[in-house]
Each structure stands twice: as C-alpha cells, then as structure tokens.
Amino acid sequence: MGGFLRSNCQTQPDKIYDTMIHTVLVAPYGKPLDAPIVSLNGKEGLEISFDDFKATYQDYYYTVELADSAWNPLGINDFEYINGFNQNKISQYSISSISAQAYYHYQFSIPNTYCNPKLSGNYILKVYQDNDQKKVIFTNRFYVVDNIVGIYATVQVPFDGDYARTHQQLKISVDTKNIANFQNNQLTIQVIQNNRYNDSKQVKVPNFIKGNVLEFDNQAALLFPGGNEYRWLDVQSLRLRSDRMALIDQAANPTKIIMKPDYSRLDLLYTNYRDLNGGYLISNTDGVQSDNQNEYAQVIFTYVPTDNIPFLDKKLYLSGALTNNRLDQAAEMRFDVKKGAYQKSLLLKQGYYSYAYILRDRTDPNDLDDFMETEGNHIETENKYTILIYYHPLGSNYDQLLGYTTVNTLF
C-alpha cells in the first residue's frame, strides 16, 4: 500500500501524496497538452485519469475546492460554488492487461451531472480513498473561466537590447467593457509559459488605459527567457531503441532505459523543430489500448557538464510535465562523481516525452537565467503562453477568472 502524506495545497496544488499513484493527467478532452481550463457553463470538460499500482480495486472519491488566484483554499461552503454534490465516487476504471506492471487505470470527467462548478476561478481537485478526505492520494489544479473580457496578446522583441536576441516580451490588451462597475486596481493578469506554473508572472498596473481597454507592456513583469525547443524521448516501444536511447534492458524489472547523455546547447545554433513544449503524450506502438496496456519503464537521464565538473552553488533540474513542471527534490539531478555527470531516474509510462534542463542559483535564483547555460536562449524558440485575467470585485470573497487566451511565438 502507498503512504499518505499531509496535503499542502496552498503552495503546491499539483502533488501526488500516495507513492502507488502514477501518471496523473488533467486536461481538456482530446487536448492532453493543454492547460486544465474549462469554460463556465461550457459544453467541453476536463478528463482526469491516473494509474494505481496497488492493482486491486479501491474506493476512490473526489471533491473540488475553490481557491484564490494564489491557490489558497477559501474555506467557503461548497454549495456556494458547486451545483450538485461535492463528494463523488470514481466508478470508471480498467485493469491493465498485458503489461508486466499491474495497475488499475481510473478516469472521470469534470464538470458532470453530479458536480458542476457555478463560479469562475481557480479550483483544486482532491482525490481520496475510502471516502476519507484525510487519505488524499493526489491534488491537481484546474481553472473555470467566465469569458467576459476580450484579450489581445502578441509576443515581441524586447525593448532592452541585452535581451533582444534571447528573451521574449509580451504585450497584452484587455477589453473590460463587459465588467459591471469595473475598478482597474482589482484586475490581475497572470502569464504562464509552457505550463510552467511555478514561474508564472503577474502584473496589476497597466501601462496605458484607453477607454475600456487596459494595455500591459511591462518589461520587468512580462519578459520571459526564450529557451530552446525541448529535447525529446520516444518510449512508445520498449522493444526497439529510438534515437535518444542508449540501452534497453528488458531483463530488468521494470524495463530499464538508459538515455544517451545530454550536453549543453548554449553554443549551438538555433534549430527549429516541432516539440511538445514540455508536455507528453501517452501512447504505444506495441499494443492497442494505451490506457491499460502501456508498460512502465525506469528511464535514466544523464546530463554531462563542461569538463565533467559539477555546477558550483547551483542546482540542476529536469523540467517538464514528466516532473510535474516543478523545481523540487523530485526533479533535481544528482551529480555522480565517478561518472562526472548528473543523473536522474524516473518511472515513466510508455509515450512520447519532451523535457529541458533548468539551472538555478541556490541563493539567488533568477528565472530569466533558467535555460542560458544548459539549453541556450533564443528569441526564435516556439513557446506557448497562457494568459489568465483575474478580477476581485469590491466586497467579493473570491477571485473571478474572467478570461483567458493562449498565444504562440512565431517570429
């Protein structure tokens, strides 16, 4: 049985608390690479799925909780923000059939007949066992948006010459004419690059106001590192080595995959190719049904620093959805003195993954330098930006989410 840890949703809404739970996915139907955003009273919903290595049927339930824009639960009565019930059993599941690793695959959707959010805003999904909310197995963010404001956004060359070839500047206009009794000091913009929620940027003060339109063009708040196109790993088959694999050990249990070593791309010229912007797709070429036939493999990543010397006073992270887009201990690479390289081992379900390496100073972290030494920064890099518009009316007890859009960089 997996061990349960105490939930701390306020700081980390996306977290697995049971060690037997793997491959948690929360995304719009048919769009597994998109942020978990659903429209208020919309027809499309979110699909939630996960694998349980306990491999016997478990009574799992879910509830949702309204939070503020900083992911602090509001603690208000759930009848205020939910139509229906807020303790619902997960009844849809399938059993792994041909994989060596046995697991149950559970899935459900939100909103549904029994649980339908009636307010816009940030929500925390909690999945727990035996109808006991002290037995949380994982939590995950999702957004409910009421599309009231109009948003126009572009990605531009930064004004500052020091960043003109390496970083990307956003310019955002928000049309507020449909907000009743609008107060511009109650509006907040949040921008997220490639679903890297930890490094989202916020801005409250517009640079210009033209009637109902607020324009945000703040270099300090809306400047992002360009980075590079993400590296990739194809583990759709555990029988054939893809181009990034050095070795497949099928005799190991689970199958062990050793990746070819990765090196700094700082001095390499930019090359454009289609990537997943840090996301991954669960799929296989060995079976038919990916949900319950995909195998799991132990994948070993290796990053070789210059002259095999570890970074001084810096931490190296493996970044992407495969480490939940968080820079924590679970994503940190460890230096092996004998190998002269950093390594990280992850248990991954068959699929196609994208990832990058992020380097941060231990004492003075700066997200604008995330990719500089490991991946290089290029203004030409294709990145996806998600823009969220929050509004907190005077006298209200929660942050409304009144609009969102996405923009891709195509220079």
Secondary structure, DSSP 4 states (H G I P E B T S, - for coil): -PPP----TTT-SSEE-STTEEEEEEEETT-TTS-SEEETT-S--EEEEEEETT-S---EEEEEEEE-TTS-B----GGGTEEE-S-EE---EEE--S-SS--EEEEEEES-SSEEE-S-EEEEEEEEETT-TTSEEEEEEEEEE---SEEEEEEE--SSGGGTTTEEEEEEEEE-TTSTT--GGGEEEEEEETT-GGG-EEE-S-SEEETTEEEE--TTTSEEE---PPEEEE-S-SSS--TTEEEEETTSSSEEEEEPPB---TTSPP------TT-EEE--SS-S-HHHH--EEEEEEEE--GGG-PPTTEEEEEESGGGTT--STTTB-EEETTTTEEEEEEEEESEEEEEEEEEEESSS--GGGTTTTTT---TT---EEEEEEEE--TT-SS-EEEEEEEEE---
